[in-house]
Every structure is written in structure tokens, then in C-alpha cells.
Amino acid sequence: MMLSRLLSGLAVGVIEGALLYVIDARIGVRVYRWWYDLTHRDPLPSDVERGFILNRKANARFSVATVVALVQNWIALEMGWLDPFLAMLTVAIEVPVLMGGFYLGPGLRNLWRRKDPLLDVVDQLESGETSIGAEMKRVTGRMTEALRREERPPAPSVEAAPGPPPVADAPPPAPEPEPDPVEAMRRFTKRQQ
């Protein structure tokens, strides 16, 4: 009983962290931009996408996880759901679990983005713009075309035909012989005198 509650609590914490990441990506970016512009002299560049969790370093994510865990445990204490000792233990466990969820958040965000094309097709089916058969035919055609592209042999690359090797007209000039180091030292010391 206790182990199942612990495991389900850990799973809920990871899912909560991933959901907070997705919510931060959708809403928190705008709120963070407003907050940043309010508290800094120079506004945040428009090409920067940063939230309270999104595109932040681990230290900032840790701070957010700590605040979320403290707020949740404070609410649980006020409602009488937890005693203070259990709340302290829960905070110590909940922060790393939320951090793990923050790192799983990008995967959940990618899944969230993929729902829009699917829901567009469902809307078209419900409105009668298309039928299941027509949609299956369209998807099958796209898959067939993708498979055919993979099966095609690559086009031979056009390379310049190798020409005859370069003909050497004359042998390279012989390098000058190195000066005798002893003689060089004698000349140098004569100049110094």
C-alpha cells in the first residue's frame, strides 16, 4: 500500500513537471517576457523564446521546482492533508521529481504540437468536407511516395573526368645549402667586436 502510493506520487510528480513545462512554453513565455521587460532596462530580444522553465539553466529550473513544491505543500498543510514532518519529506522528494518532469517536458511538447493536424482532420470528417476513405487514400499515397523515395538509387554524382597527370617540364630547383652554423657564429661575433 505504501509503496504503491509512493510510486504513484512519483509518477504524478514527473507528469506534473512535464505539464508545467508545456504550460510554460505556451503561456509562461509571454508572462516571462512581460516580467523581464518590467524589471530590466533593455527589453528581451524578440527572437528569444524563454520562459520560467523553457530554455533556462538547471539552477533556474531548480528554483521553480522548489517554489512549486513549497506552494503545494503549504496548501496541503493548510487543508490538513499532511502533517509538518511528512510535508518536509515530501518537499525533499518532490523537487528532484519535478526536475525530472521538466526534462521530459520537451517530448510532451512535441506530442502536443502533433495533435493539431490530427484534430484538423477530425474536424474535416465531422463537417463532411472529407470522408474516411478519401483521407485513407491521401495518407496511403503520401506513405507510398515516401517509401518510393527511399527505394530509389541515388543519382550518380557528376564528377569531372580525370585528366592526364601533370607533366613536369623541368625538375624543381635544388634548395640552397644551409650555411655552416660555426661560420655563422664567427660572422656574428665579428660584427659585435
C-alpha positions in Angstrom: 0.0 0.0 0.0 2.7 2.5 1.0 4.9 1.5 -2.0 2.1 1.9 -4.5 1.3 5.4 -3.0 5.0 6.4 -3.3 5.3 5.2 -6.9 2.0 6.8 -7.9 3.1 10.0 -6.3 6.5 9.9 -8.1 4.7 9.3 -11.4 2.3 12.2 -10.8 5.2 14.4 -9.9 7.0 13.6 -13.2 3.8 14.2 -15.2 3.2 17.4 -13.3 6.7 18.6 -14.1 6.2 17.8 -17.8 2.9 19.6 -17.9 4.3 22.6 -16.2 7.0 22.7 -18.9 4.3 22.6 -21.6 2.2 25.3 -19.9 5.3 27.4 -19.5 6.0 27.0 -23.2 2.5 28.2 -24.1 1.8 30.8 -21.5 4.9 31.3 -19.4 7.0 32.7 -22.3 4.6 35.7 -22.6 4.5 36.2 -18.9 8.3 36.0 -18.6 8.7 38.5 -21.4 6.4 40.9 -19.7 8.2 40.4 -16.3 11.6 40.7 -18.0 10.7 44.0 -19.7 9.2 45.3 -16.5 12.3 44.5 -14.4 15.2 45.2 -16.9 16.4 48.3 -18.6 16.7 46.7 -22.0 13.8 44.6 -23.3 14.2 40.9 -24.1 15.0 40.5 -27.8 12.1 39.4 -29.9 13.8 36.3 -31.2 14.5 34.9 -27.7 12.0 32.3 -26.6 12.5 32.0 -22.8 10.0 31.1 -20.0 10.4 30.4 -16.4 11.3 26.8 -17.2 11.7 26.8 -21.0 15.3 27.4 -22.2 16.6 28.0 -18.7 19.6 26.6 -16.9 19.2 23.9 -14.2 19.6 26.4 -11.4 16.5 28.4 -12.5 14.5 25.2 -13.1 15.5 24.1 -9.6 14.2 27.3 -8.2 10.9 26.9 -10.0 10.6 23.3 -8.8 11.3 24.4 -5.2 8.7 27.2 -5.3 6.1 24.8 -6.8 6.8 22.1 -4.2 6.7 24.6 -1.3 3.4 26.1 -2.5 1.8 22.7 -2.9 2.9 21.5 0.5 1.8 24.8 2.1 -1.7 24.2 0.6 -1.7 20.6 1.8 -0.7 21.8 5.3 -3.4 24.4 5.4 -6.0 22.0 4.3 -4.9 19.4 6.9 -3.9 16.8 4.4 -0.3 16.5 5.6 1.5 16.8 9.0 4.6 19.1 9.0 7.2 16.3 9.2 5.7 14.5 6.2 5.5 17.8 4.3 9.2 18.3 4.8 10.0 14.9 3.4 7.6 15.5 0.5 9.4 18.7 -0.5 12.8 16.9 -0.4 11.4 14.2 -2.8 9.2 16.4 -4.9 11.8 18.9 -6.1 14.0 16.3 -7.9 10.9 14.6 -9.3 9.6 17.8 -10.7 13.1 18.5 -12.2 12.8 15.1 -14.0 9.5 16.1 -15.3 11.0 19.4 -16.6 13.5 17.3 -18.7 10.7 15.1 -20.1 8.6 18.2 -21.0 10.1 18.8 -24.4 9.0 15.3 -25.5 5.5 16.1 -24.3 5.6 19.4 -26.0 6.4 17.8 -29.3 3.5 15.4 -28.9 1.2 18.3 -28.0 2.2 20.1 -31.3 1.4 17.0 -33.3 -2.2 17.0 -32.2 -3.2 20.0 -34.3 -3.1 18.2 -37.8 -4.9 15.2 -36.3 -7.7 17.4 -34.9 -7.9 19.3 -38.2 -8.6 16.0 -40.0 -11.2 15.1 -37.3 -12.9 18.5 -37.9 -13.0 17.9 -41.6 -14.5 14.5 -41.1 -17.2 15.8 -38.8 -18.1 18.7 -41.1 -18.3 16.4 -44.1 -15.6 18.1 -46.1 -13.9 14.7 -46.5 -14.6 11.1 -45.8 -12.6 8.4 -44.1 -11.9 6.6 -47.4 -10.6 9.8 -49.0 -8.4 10.5 -46.0 -7.1 7.0 -46.0 -6.3 7.3 -49.8 -4.4 10.6 -49.2 -2.4 9.2 -46.4 -1.6 5.9 -48.2 -0.4 7.9 -51.2 1.9 10.0 -49.1 3.3 6.9 -47.4 3.8 5.2 -50.8 5.6 8.2 -52.2 7.9 8.4 -49.2 8.7 4.7 -49.5 9.4 5.1 -53.2 11.8 8.0 -52.5 13.8 5.7 -50.1 13.9 2.8 -52.6 15.3 4.9 -55.5 19.0 4.5 -56.0 20.9 7.7 -55.6 21.6 9.6 -58.8 25.2 9.2 -59.9 27.2 12.2 -59.0 28.7 14.1 -61.8 32.4 14.2 -61.4 35.0 15.7 -63.7 36.7 13.0 -65.8 40.3 12.6 -64.6 42.7 14.3 -66.9 46.2 13.2 -67.7 48.7 13.7 -64.9 50.5 17.0 -65.0 53.8 16.8 -66.9 56.8 18.2 -65.1 58.7 20.4 -67.6 61.8 20.9 -65.5 63.0 19.4 -62.3 62.4 21.7 -59.3 65.3 23.9 -58.4 67.7 22.4 -55.8 67.3 24.1 -52.4 70.2 26.3 -51.3 72.6 24.6 -49.0 72.3 25.5 -45.3 75.1 27.8 -44.0 77.6 26.3 -41.7 76.5 27.2 -38.1 80.1 27.7 -36.9 80.8 30.1 -39.7 77.6 32.0 -39.0 78.6 32.3 -35.3 82.1 33.7 -36.3 80.5 36.3 -38.6 78.1 37.3 -35.9 80.7 37.7 -33.2 83.0 39.7 -35.6 80.2 42.2 -36.0 79.8 42.5 -32.3 83.5 43.4 -31.8 
